Structure formats: C-alpha cells, structure tokens
Amino acid sequence: MDNKLEEKIFSGGDFFSTALEIYDFQRVNNPVYAKYLKLLKKYDEKINDVRQIPFMPAEFFKLFEVKTTDFLPQEVFLSSGTTGKEASHHYVKKSEIYYRSLIQGFEEFYGDVRQYHFLALLPAYLERKGSSLVTMVEQLMELSGNGNDGFYLYDFLSLEKKIDYLLEKGKKIILIGVTFALLDYAEKFQKNYGKNLIIMETGGMKGRRKEITREEVHEILCSRLGVETIHSEYGMTELLSQAYSSANGIYKESKTMKILIRDALDPFEYVKDGVTGGINVIDLANLYSCSFIQTKDLGIKFPDGTFKVSGRFDNSDTRGCNLMYEK
C-alpha cells in the first residue's frame, strides 16, 4: 500500500482523498500518532473529512521518534532548537520523496530550476548539522547545474562580487538568506539590483538582532538593495513540503500541502477565511512521519487559498504534549 501512496502524493489526483488514505495508513503504522489518537479517544472514529482528523502537535518531533513503519532513515533533519530545549528530529525514510516534493513545489512557483543561479547566506544553518534548509538549497544548486552557485558564511564581499558578476552577464539569481544575515549584508552595501535578483528570506532573528516585523525587514531590504519585493519560504524541520511568497508575506501552498486554520482556543475547531487562528498543515510528503501537523504559528487563510503567517502562540505546552506526558 505504501508504494501506491507514494505515487498518489505526486499524481495530481484529489488531494483530500489521498490525505484520508494517508491518515488511515499512519493511524495503523505510526505508534506515536496512534497513541495520541487513542488518548484523544479518536482512534476508532470513522473519518470522512480531513477536518475531523486530529492534527499532531509539532512538538512531538522533539519528544518522540515520529515514524510511520519501522525503518532506518536515509536522512535526519534537526531543528536549531533553543537553550534548554530539545531539537526536533525528522526521520526521513526515503530522501527521494523529499527531493521530489521540493523540486515540484519550487517549479510550481518559480519555473524550471535550471534557469537560476542559487546563492545562499545561511550562517546559522551552516554552523550546525542536519539542517533541512541547507539540504534544500544544496539540491536546488545541484539541479540548476550552473556552476556559479555557492554558500557564503560571513564573506559579504565575495557575495557582492558574485552577484555583480552574474548580473552583468544577464543571469537570474535567487539569493536565499537568513533574515539577520540579509540585514547585515544590506547595511554593508547599498545596491540597485533590479528584477534579475530574487531575495528570499527564511526567517531567523532570535539572539542576533532586535526583533522587528517582517514588513520592516522587507522595507529595509527593498530600500537598501534595490529590489521591488522580498520573497519568503514557509517550511520547517517537521515538514517536507514548502510554501512560497513573492511579496507581502502572502504564501501559496505547493500541491503536496494544504493549510487549515484552527480556532486559537479549540484545536479541534476551524475558523472562517480571513480570521486569525493556529496553522495546521497537511503535508502529503510526510508519508513516513506524520502528515497532519499542528504548528504553533498563527495565520490567516484567504478565499483564494493563499495564507499569511501573523505570529506565534506563546511558549506554553500544547494540550497534546501534556496529554502524552500524563499517561
């Protein structure tokens, strides 16, 4: 069954029917998720709609081995973690599913990966092991096959020279950067890069700079670097699919993921479009971990299917984590 489900992820068939099949598969073959469902007294319930599915708190990736079927992982992605807290571990049974989801999702939004040169300013991610973002960028660089791609740690001068060199030759560039490093670069150089450079910020300010809003970050980067908009990527260690934004932090889902907005006070109820709530993610590519993730992000879904991330819940433990610990 699992091989058929692998193909259904990318077949372009009905998303929600595939999600329900994956739910049945994970309910039976994922011990952590099964225990969670049983504690909620939901394990034996007949599920006919994805909104009836209990979404597993993302924090479970910090506390347990979240695996559907028993396997030795081909890759293990780790979150950055924070002081005194365990990092999330995402055990990837088949790397090819991640890579296929990544490239399909990227090309849905940006077109053929081979038309771009990829430059990366990801110091915080390069300085630790197991970053899914670094793996993502490495795959994009490998598939672009353009030869002038590269990572830059804190070498802003070399990065500036590379961007200038590629733009002079009329090349399209995507600069993927952690937020604090992009701001550092923009402080050092004032440029007028224009439309052939896409700047994609990935978040990341904690402990590095004073926290400012995403709107303020984008305004500074546009003003200093001479681009019209700042792109963003929405992803996390616990997910194998991404969403992308080309402006204003408004994201479009890839075909292997869907966003649902739950009530901020009741995780088993949903709000209408345009109302802020907690972000739930269905990620079909998470076939061998858990495809139904309750994040701690707050967001808004719009009638056209796009969404915006508007903040975070506080650091209190989720009800789901408490439930697992109490038993």
Secondary structure, 3 states (H helix, E strand, C coil): CHHHHHHHHHCCCCHHHHHHHHHHHHHHHCHHHHHHHHHCCCCCCCCCCHHHCCCEECCHHHHCCCCCCCCCCCEEEECCCCCCCCCCEEEECCHHHHHHHHHHHHHHHHCCHHHEEEEEECHHHHCCCCCHHHHHHHHHHHHHCCCCCEECCCCHHHHHHHHHHHHHCCCEEEEEECHHHHHHHHHHCCCCCCCCEEEEECCCCCCCCCCCCHHHHHHHHHHHHCCCCCEEEECCCCCCCCEEECCCCEEEECCCEEEEEECCCCCCCECCCCCCEEEEEEECCCCCCCCEEEEEEEEEECCCCCEEEEEECCCCCCHHHHHHHHC
